[in-house]
Amino acid sequence: MAPMMAAGFGTSFALTGSTATAMSAAPDTYSGTASALFNTTPQVGSATGVALGGSLLAGAADFTTGLRTSMAIGAAAYLVAAALALFCIPQKAPRHVAD
């Protein structure tokens, strides 16, 4: 239960920054589309994760093995998401100092 609470706690902090980053990266003309995509994507991911986790749990030889497999895949998905987030952060242009 503690790892699940920690994941939920960390997600709440990441949500504000990811929302600001996604919305600032989208052009003004696509702000509605960006907002819709940003809000829909986690719902699709959650539904897929629940379905996959349930399938792994049901198909495992015992409950503990299924739970560990599901949690390991979930942790790997978080790491992939973190790597993608780091890759997608726009780089700031270097400042030019006027002489």
N, CA, C and O atoms as a GROMACS GRO file, in nm:
protein
  396
    1MET      N    1   0.081  -0.119   0.000
    1MET     CA    2   0.000   0.000   0.000
    1MET      C    3   0.086   0.126   0.000
    1MET      O    4   0.051   0.225  -0.064
    2ALA      N    5   0.198   0.124   0.070
    2ALA     CA    6   0.285   0.241   0.078
    2ALA      C    7   0.340   0.282  -0.059
    2ALA      O    8   0.340   0.401  -0.090
    3PRO      N    9   0.387   0.188  -0.144
    3PRO     CA   10   0.433   0.229  -0.276
    3PRO      C   11   0.324   0.293  -0.362
    3PRO      O   12   0.350   0.385  -0.439
    4MET      N   13   0.202   0.242  -0.347
    4MET     CA   14   0.091   0.300  -0.424
    4MET      C   15   0.060   0.441  -0.375
    4MET      O   16   0.028   0.528  -0.456
    5MET      N   17   0.068   0.464  -0.245
    5MET     CA   18   0.047   0.597  -0.191
    5MET      C   19   0.156   0.692  -0.237
    5MET      O   20   0.129   0.807  -0.270
    6ALA      N   21   0.279   0.644  -0.239
    6ALA     CA   22   0.391   0.727  -0.284
    6ALA      C   23   0.375   0.764  -0.431
    6ALA      O   24   0.403   0.877  -0.470
    7ALA      N   25   0.331   0.670  -0.513
    7ALA     CA   26   0.309   0.698  -0.655
    7ALA      C   27   0.200   0.801  -0.674
    7ALA      O   28   0.213   0.892  -0.757
    8GLY      N   29   0.092   0.790  -0.599
    8GLY     CA   30  -0.015   0.888  -0.608
    8GLY      C   31   0.029   1.025  -0.560
    8GLY      O   32  -0.008   1.127  -0.620
    9PHE      N   33   0.108   1.029  -0.454
    9PHE     CA   34   0.159   1.154  -0.401
    9PHE      C   35   0.252   1.222  -0.502
    9PHE      O   36   0.242   1.342  -0.524
   10GLY      N   37   0.340   1.144  -0.562
   10GLY     CA   38   0.432   1.199  -0.662
   10GLY      C   39   0.361   1.245  -0.788
   10GLY      O   40   0.399   1.345  -0.848
   11THR      N   41   0.259   1.173  -0.827
   11THR     CA   42   0.182   1.209  -0.946
   11THR      C   43   0.115   1.345  -0.928
   11THR      O   44   0.108   1.424  -1.022
   12SER      N   45   0.066   1.371  -0.809
   12SER     CA   46  -0.002   1.499  -0.786
   12SER      C   47   0.094   1.616  -0.802
   12SER      O   48   0.053   1.723  -0.849
   13PHE      N   49   0.219   1.600  -0.765
   13PHE     CA   50   0.317   1.706  -0.784
   13PHE      C   51   0.358   1.721  -0.930
   13PHE      O   52   0.383   1.832  -0.978
   14ALA      N   53   0.364   1.611  -1.001
   14ALA     CA   54   0.405   1.615  -1.141
   14ALA      C   55   0.297   1.672  -1.231
   14ALA      O   56   0.327   1.726  -1.337
   15LEU      N   57   0.173   1.662  -1.190
   15LEU     CA   58   0.062   1.705  -1.275
   15LEU      C   59   0.066   1.855  -1.306
   15LEU      O   60   0.043   1.894  -1.420
   16THR      N   61   0.096   1.937  -1.207
   16THR     CA   62   0.099   2.082  -1.229
   16THR      C   63   0.206   2.121  -1.330
   16THR      O   64   0.181   2.199  -1.422
   17GLY      N   65   0.325   2.068  -1.312
   17GLY     CA   66   0.434   2.099  -1.404
   17GLY      C   67   0.410   2.048  -1.544
   17GLY      O   68   0.441   2.116  -1.642
   18SER      N   69   0.355   1.928  -1.554
   18SER     CA   70   0.331   1.873  -1.687
   18SER      C   71   0.219   1.948  -1.758
   18SER      O   72   0.223   1.964  -1.880
   19THR      N   73   0.119   1.992  -1.684
   19THR     CA   74   0.012   2.072  -1.745
   19THR      C   75   0.067   2.204  -1.798
   19THR      O   76   0.038   2.242  -1.912
   20ALA      N   77   0.147   2.272  -1.717
   20ALA     CA   78   0.204   2.400  -1.760
   20ALA      C   79   0.296   2.381  -1.880
   20ALA      O   80   0.294   2.463  -1.972
   21THR      N   81   0.375   2.276  -1.881
   21THR     CA   82   0.466   2.251  -1.992
   21THR      C   83   0.390   2.220  -2.121
   21THR      O   84   0.423   2.274  -2.226
   22ALA      N   85   0.290   2.135  -2.112
   22ALA     CA   86   0.213   2.098  -2.231
   22ALA      C   87   0.138   2.218  -2.288
   22ALA      O   88   0.136   2.238  -2.409
   23MET      N   89   0.078   2.297  -2.202
   23MET     CA   90  -0.002   2.410  -2.250
   23MET      C   91   0.086   2.523  -2.303
   23MET      O   92   0.046   2.593  -2.396
   24SER      N   93   0.204   2.542  -2.245
   24SER     CA   94   0.292   2.648  -2.295
   24SER      C   95   0.360   2.610  -2.426
   24SER      O   96   0.401   2.696  -2.503
   25ALA      N   97   0.372   2.481  -2.451
   25ALA     CA   98   0.437   2.435  -2.575
   25ALA      C   99   0.342   2.440  -2.694
   25ALA      O  100   0.386   2.445  -2.809
   26ALA      N  101   0.213   2.439  -2.668
   26ALA     CA  102   0.114   2.439  -2.778
   26ALA      C  103   0.090   2.580  -2.828
   26ALA      O  104   0.082   2.674  -2.748
   27PRO      N  105   0.080   2.597  -2.959
   27PRO     CA  106   0.044   2.729  -3.012
   27PRO      C  107  -0.095   2.771  -2.963
   27PRO      O  108  -0.179   2.686  -2.934
   28ASP      N  109  -0.117   2.901  -2.955
   28ASP     CA  110  -0.245   2.951  -2.904
   28ASP      C  111  -0.364   2.899  -2.983
   28ASP      O  112  -0.470   2.874  -2.927
   29THR      N  113  -0.346   2.882  -3.114
   29THR     CA  114  -0.458   2.835  -3.196
   29THR      C  115  -0.496   2.690  -3.168
   29THR      O  116  -0.607   2.648  -3.201
   30TYR      N  117  -0.406   2.614  -3.106
   30TYR     CA  118  -0.433   2.474  -3.074
   30TYR      C  119  -0.446   2.450  -2.924
   30TYR      O  120  -0.434   2.337  -2.879
   31SER      N  121  -0.470   2.554  -2.847
   31SER     CA  122  -0.475   2.537  -2.702
   31SER      C  123  -0.590   2.446  -2.659
   31SER      O  124  -0.574   2.366  -2.566
   32GLY      N  125  -0.704   2.456  -2.724
   32GLY     CA  126  -0.816   2.367  -2.690
   32GLY      C  127  -0.786   2.222  -2.721
   32GLY      O  128  -0.816   2.133  -2.642
   33THR      N  129  -0.726   2.199  -2.836
   33THR     CA  130  -0.689   2.062  -2.875
   33THR      C  131  -0.583   2.006  -2.782
   33THR      O  132  -0.590   1.890  -2.742
   34ALA      N  133  -0.485   2.089  -2.747
   34ALA     CA  134  -0.379   2.044  -2.656
   34ALA      C  135  -0.436   2.010  -2.519
   34ALA      O  136  -0.398   1.910  -2.458
   35SER      N  137  -0.528   2.092  -2.471
   35SER     CA  138  -0.590   2.066  -2.341
   35SER      C  139  -0.671   1.936  -2.344
   35SER      O  140  -0.663   1.856  -2.252
   36ALA      N  141  -0.748   1.916  -2.449
   36ALA     CA  142  -0.827   1.794  -2.462
   36ALA      C  143  -0.738   1.671  -2.468
   36ALA      O  144  -0.766   1.570  -2.402
   37LEU      N  145  -0.632   1.677  -2.547
   37LEU     CA  146  -0.540   1.565  -2.559
   37LEU      C  147  -0.470   1.537  -2.428
   37LEU      O  148  -0.453   1.422  -2.388
   38PHE      N  149  -0.429   1.645  -2.360
   38PHE     CA  150  -0.358   1.630  -2.234
   38PHE      C  151  -0.448   1.569  -2.127
   38PHE      O  152  -0.401   1.491  -2.043
   39ASN      N  153  -0.575   1.602  -2.128
   39ASN     CA  154  -0.667   1.548  -2.028
   39ASN      C  155  -0.719   1.410  -2.063
   39ASN      O  156  -0.756   1.334  -1.974
   40THR      N  157  -0.723   1.376  -2.190
   40THR     CA  158  -0.773   1.245  -2.232
   40THR      C  159  -0.667   1.136  -2.221
   40THR      O  160  -0.698   1.022  -2.185
   41THR      N  161  -0.544   1.168  -2.252
   41THR     CA  162  -0.437   1.070  -2.254
   41THR      C  163  -0.421   0.996  -2.120
   41THR      O  164  -0.409   0.873  -2.122
   42PRO      N  165  -0.420   1.063  -2.005
   42PRO     CA  166  -0.409   0.987  -1.879
   42PRO      C  167  -0.528   0.894  -1.854
   42PRO      O  168  -0.512   0.787  -1.795
   43GLN      N  169  -0.646   0.934  -1.900
   43GLN     CA  170  -0.762   0.848  -1.881
   43GLN      C  171  -0.748   0.719  -1.962
   43GLN      O  172  -0.778   0.610  -1.913
   44VAL      N  173  -0.701   0.732  -2.085
   44VAL     CA  174  -0.679   0.615  -2.170
   44VAL      C  175  -0.568   0.527  -2.110
   44VAL      O  176  -0.580   0.405  -2.106
   45GLY      N  177  -0.461   0.592  -2.063
   45GLY     CA  178  -0.352   0.516  -2.001
   45GLY      C  179  -0.396   0.443  -1.876
   45GLY      O  180  -0.358   0.328  -1.854
   46SER      N  181  -0.478   0.509  -1.794
   46SER     CA  182  -0.527   0.444  -1.672
   46SER      C  183  -0.616   0.325  -1.704
   46SER      O  184  -0.603   0.219  -1.643
   47ALA      N  185  -0.706   0.343  -1.799
   47ALA     CA  186  -0.795   0.233  -1.836
   47ALA      C  187  -0.716   0.116  -1.893
   47ALA      O  188  -0.746   0.000  -1.862
   48THR      N  189  -0.617   0.145  -1.975
   48THR     CA  190  -0.533   0.040  -2.031
   48THR      C  191  -0.453  -0.030  -1.921
   48THR      O  192  -0.440  -0.152  -1.920
   49GLY      N  193  -0.399   0.049  -1.828
   49GLY     CA  194  -0.322  -0.008  -1.718
   49GLY      C  195  -0.404  -0.098  -1.629
   49GLY      O  196  -0.358  -0.205  -1.588
   50VAL      N  197  -0.526  -0.056  -1.599
   50VAL     CA  198  -0.614  -0.139  -1.515
   50VAL      C  199  -0.646  -0.269  -1.588
   50VAL      O  200  -0.644  -0.376  -1.527
   51ALA      N  201  -0.676  -0.261  -1.717
   51ALA     CA  202  -0.708  -0.382  -1.793
   51ALA      C  203  -0.588  -0.475  -1.802
   51ALA      O  204  -0.601  -0.596  -1.785
   52LEU      N  205  -0.470  -0.418  -1.829
   52LEU     CA  206  -0.350  -0.500  -1.839
   52LEU      C  207  -0.313  -0.560  -1.703
   52LEU      O  208  -0.280  -0.678  -1.694
   53GLY      N  209  -0.320  -0.478  -1.599
   53GLY     CA  210  -0.289  -0.528  -1.465
   53GLY      C  211  -0.383  -0.639  -1.422
   53GLY      O  212  -0.340  -0.739  -1.365
   54GLY      N  213  -0.511  -0.621  -1.449
   54GLY     CA  214  -0.609  -0.726  -1.416
   54GLY      C  215  -0.585  -0.853  -1.493
   54GLY      O  216  -0.598  -0.963  -1.439
   55SER      N  217  -0.550  -0.839  -1.621
   55SER     CA  218  -0.522  -0.957  -1.702
   55SER      C  219  -0.398  -1.032  -1.652
   55SER      O  220  -0.397  -1.155  -1.646
   56LEU      N  221  -0.295  -0.957  -1.617
   56LEU     CA  222  -0.174  -1.020  -1.565
   56LEU      C  223  -0.201  -1.088  -1.432
   56LEU      O  224  -0.150  -1.196  -1.405
   57LEU      N  225  -0.281  -1.023  -1.350
   57LEU     CA  226  -0.314  -1.079  -1.219
   57LEU      C  227  -0.397  -1.206  -1.234
   57LEU      O  228  -0.373  -1.305  -1.164
   58ALA      N  229  -0.494  -1.204  -1.323
   58ALA     CA  230  -0.581  -1.319  -1.343
   58ALA      C  231  -0.508  -1.436  -1.409
   58ALA      O  232  -0.538  -1.552  -1.382
   59GLY      N  233  -0.413  -1.404  -1.496
   59GLY     CA  234  -0.344  -1.510  -1.570
   59GLY      C  235  -0.223  -1.567  -1.499
   59GLY      O  236  -0.163  -1.663  -1.548
   60ALA      N  237  -0.184  -1.509  -1.385
   60ALA     CA  238  -0.065  -1.555  -1.314
   60ALA      C  239  -0.094  -1.683  -1.237
   60ALA      O  240  -0.209  -1.716  -1.207
   61ALA      N  241   0.013  -1.754  -1.206
   61ALA     CA  242   0.000  -1.879  -1.131
   61ALA      C  243  -0.054  -1.854  -0.991
   61ALA      O  244  -0.135  -1.933  -0.941
   62ASP      N  245  -0.011  -1.748  -0.927
   62ASP     CA  246  -0.065  -1.712  -0.796
   62ASP      C  247  -0.074  -1.559  -0.785
   62ASP      O  248  -0.019  -1.486  -0.867
   63PHE      N  249  -0.145  -1.513  -0.683
   63PHE     CA  250  -0.173  -1.371  -0.666
   63PHE      C  251  -0.045  -1.288  -0.653
   63PHE      O  252  -0.033  -1.182  -0.716
   64THR      N  253   0.049  -1.335  -0.572
   64THR     CA  254   0.172  -1.258  -0.547
   64THR      C  255   0.252  -1.240  -0.675
   64THR      O  256   0.302  -1.131  -0.701
   65THR      N  257   0.267  -1.343  -0.753
   65THR     CA  258   0.340  -1.333  -0.879
   65THR      C  259   0.272  -1.236  -0.975
   65THR      O  260   0.338  -1.154  -1.038
   66GLY      N  261   0.141  -1.247  -0.986
   66GLY     CA  262   0.068  -1.156  -1.073
   66GLY      C  263   0.078  -1.012  -1.029
   66GLY      O  264   0.094  -0.922  -1.112
   67LEU      N  265   0.070  -0.989  -0.898
   67LEU     CA  266   0.081  -0.853  -0.846
   67LEU      C  267   0.220  -0.796  -0.869
   67LEU      O  268   0.234  -0.680  -0.908
   68ARG      N  269   0.321  -0.875  -0.845
   68ARG     CA  270   0.459  -0.828  -0.867
   68ARG      C  271   0.485  -0.800  -1.015
   68ARG      O  272   0.552  -0.702  -1.048
   69THR      N  273   0.435  -0.884  -1.101
   69THR     CA  274   0.451  -0.861  -1.245
   69THR      C  275   0.380  -0.733  -1.287
   69THR      O  276   0.435  -0.653  -1.363
   70SER      N  277   0.259  -0.714  -1.240
   70SER     CA  278   0.182  -0.594  -1.273
   70SER      C  279   0.253  -0.469  -1.224
   70SER      O  280   0.262  -0.370  -1.297
   71MET      N  281   0.303  -0.471  -1.101
   71MET     CA  282   0.372  -0.356  -1.044
   71MET      C  283   0.504  -0.329  -1.116
   71MET      O  284   0.542  -0.213  -1.135
   72ALA      N  285   0.574  -0.433  -1.156
   72ALA     CA  286   0.700  -0.414  -1.229
   72ALA      C  287   0.675  -0.349  -1.365
   72ALA      O  288   0.751  -0.262  -1.407
   73ILE      N  289   0.571  -0.391  -1.433
   73ILE     CA  290   0.538  -0.331  -1.563
   73ILE      C  291   0.494  -0.186  -1.544
   73ILE      O  292   0.529  -0.100  -1.624
   74GLY      N  293   0.417  -0.161  -1.438
   74GLY     CA  294   0.377  -0.023  -1.408
   74GLY      C  295   0.497   0.065  -1.378
   74GLY      O  296   0.502   0.180  -1.423
   75ALA      N  297   0.592   0.014  -1.302
   75ALA     CA  298   0.713   0.091  -1.270
   75ALA      C  299   0.794   0.118  -1.397
   75ALA      O  300   0.848   0.228  -1.414
   76ALA      N  301   0.803   0.020  -1.484
   76ALA     CA  302   0.874   0.039  -1.610
   76ALA      C  303   0.805   0.146  -1.696
   76ALA      O  304   0.871   0.226  -1.761
   77ALA      N  305   0.672   0.145  -1.695
   77ALA     CA  306   0.598   0.246  -1.771
   77ALA      C  307   0.624   0.386  -1.715
   77ALA      O  308   0.638   0.481  -1.792
   78TYR      N  309   0.631   0.400  -1.582
   78TYR     CA  310   0.665   0.529  -1.522
   78TYR      C  311   0.804   0.574  -1.564
   78TYR      O  312   0.824   0.692  -1.595
   79LEU      N  313   0.901   0.483  -1.567
   79LEU     CA  314   1.036   0.519  -1.608
   79LEU      C  315   1.042   0.562  -1.754
   79LEU      O  316   1.112   0.657  -1.788
   80VAL      N  317   0.968   0.493  -1.840
   80VAL     CA  318   0.963   0.532  -1.982
   80VAL      C  319   0.899   0.670  -1.995
   80VAL      O  320   0.946   0.753  -2.073
   81ALA      N  321   0.793   0.694  -1.919
   81ALA     CA  322   0.727   0.826  -1.924
   81ALA      C  323   0.821   0.935  -1.875
   81ALA      O  324   0.823   1.045  -1.932
   82ALA      N  325   0.898   0.907  -1.772
   82ALA     CA  326   0.994   1.007  -1.721
   82ALA      C  327   1.102   1.035  -1.825
   82ALA      O  328   1.140   1.150  -1.844
   83ALA      N  329   1.151   0.932  -1.891
   83ALA     CA  330   1.253   0.951  -1.995
   83ALA      C  331   1.197   1.032  -2.112
   83ALA      O  332   1.264   1.121  -2.164
   84LEU      N  333   1.074   1.001  -2.152
   84LEU     CA  334   1.011   1.078  -2.260
   84LEU      C  335   0.991   1.224  -2.220
   84LEU      O  336   1.010   1.314  -2.302
   85ALA      N  337   0.953   1.246  -2.094
   85ALA     CA  338   0.934   1.383  -2.047
   85ALA      C  339   1.064   1.461  -2.052
   85ALA      O  340   1.067   1.576  -2.093
   86LEU      N  341   1.173   1.397  -2.009
   86LEU     CA  342   1.304   1.465  -2.015
   86LEU      C  343   1.345   1.494  -2.159
   86LEU      O  344   1.402   1.599  -2.188
   87PHE      N  345   1.315   1.402  -2.247
   87PHE     CA  346   1.350   1.419  -2.388
   87PHE      C  347   1.269   1.530  -2.453
   87PHE      O  348   1.318   1.599  -2.542
   88CYS      N  349   1.146   1.548  -2.410
   88CYS     CA  350   1.055   1.644  -2.473
   88CYS      C  351   1.062   1.785  -2.416
   88CYS      O  352   0.998   1.876  -2.469
   89ILE      N  353   1.138   1.806  -2.309
   89ILE     CA  354   1.148   1.940  -2.252
   89ILE      C  355   1.222   2.029  -2.351
   89ILE      O  356   1.334   1.997  -2.391
   90PRO      N  357   1.160   2.141  -2.391
   90PRO     CA  358   1.228   2.229  -2.486
   90PRO      C  359   1.351   2.295  -2.422
   90PRO      O  360   1.350   2.334  -2.306
   91GLN      N  361   1.454   2.304  -2.501
   91GLN     CA  362   1.577   2.367  -2.455
   91GLN      C  363   1.566   2.518  -2.470
   91GLN      O  364   1.513   2.567  -2.569
   92LYS      N  365   1.617   2.590  -2.373
   92LYS     CA  366   1.616   2.735  -2.382
   92LYS      C  367   1.724   2.780  -2.480
   92LYS      O  368   1.832   2.722  -2.486
   93ALA      N  369   1.691   2.882  -2.556
   93ALA     CA  370   1.789   2.938  -2.648
   93ALA      C  371   1.895   3.014  -2.568
   93ALA      O  372   1.862   3.080  -2.470
   94PRO      N  373   2.021   3.004  -2.607
   94PRO     CA  374   2.125   3.076  -2.534
   94PRO      C  375   2.104   3.226  -2.545
   94PRO      O  376   2.061   3.278  -2.648
   95ARG      N  377   2.136   3.294  -2.437
   95ARG     CA  378   2.124   3.441  -2.436
   95ARG      C  379   2.244   3.502  -2.504
   95ARG      O  380   2.358   3.457  -2.488
   96HIS      N  381   2.217   3.606  -2.579
   96HIS     CA  382   2.325   3.682  -2.641
   96HIS      C  383   2.338   3.814  -2.568
   96HIS      O  384   2.243   3.891  -2.556
   97VAL      N  385   2.457   3.839  -2.519
   97VAL     CA  386   2.480   3.962  -2.446
   97VAL      C  387   2.523   4.070  -2.544
   97VAL      O  388   2.616   4.051  -2.623
   98ALA      N  389   2.454   4.183  -2.540
   98ALA     CA  390   2.489   4.294  -2.630
   98ALA      C  391   2.617   4.358  -2.584
   98ALA      O  392   2.638   4.378  -2.464
   99ASP      N  393   2.702   4.392  -2.678
   99ASP     CA  394   2.831   4.457  -2.645
   99ASP      C  395   2.815   4.605  -2.630
   99ASP      O  396   2.912   4.675  -2.602
   0.00000   0.00000   0.00000
